[in-house]
């Protein structure tokens, strides 16, 4: 099951405490990009369905 945005934020915060480095910001940017891609896919599907 996929976590909600709130759950994913909590997971990232907990992981950040255990793992130092810039991966946390990278993960947030990747999540934002994935969200935008999913929104575009939904718009495209609506046009063809």
N, C-alpha and C positions, 0 to 999 in steps of 0.2 A: 504494500500500500504506500502511496506517495504522501509525504508529510505536507501539512498545510504550510502556508508562508510563515505563520507564527511559530510553528514547530520547527521549521527549517532554520529560522533565525536563532532559536534557542539551541539547536544542535551546533550551529556555527559558533555561537558564543561559548558553549562548553568546550568545543574542540579548540578554540583559540587559546583557552587557558592551558591546554595540554601541549599545544604545538605552536611554537613561536615562528615568526617569519611572515612573508608577504602573501602566503597562499590564501589567507582569509579574504583579503581584498580581491584577489583574483577570483575566488569562489563567488563573491558577491557580484562581480562584473559578469562572470559567466552565467549566473542565475538570471541577471537582468536581461542579457542577450537572449537566453533561452525563452524567457517570458515574452519578449517582443516577437521572436520567431513564431511562437505558438499562436500569438494573437493574429499575425499575418496569415498563418495557415488556416485559422478559423475563418477569416474573411474570404480567403480564396475558396474554401469548401462551400461557403454559403452561396457564392456566385454560381457554382456548378451543381449544386444539389437542389 
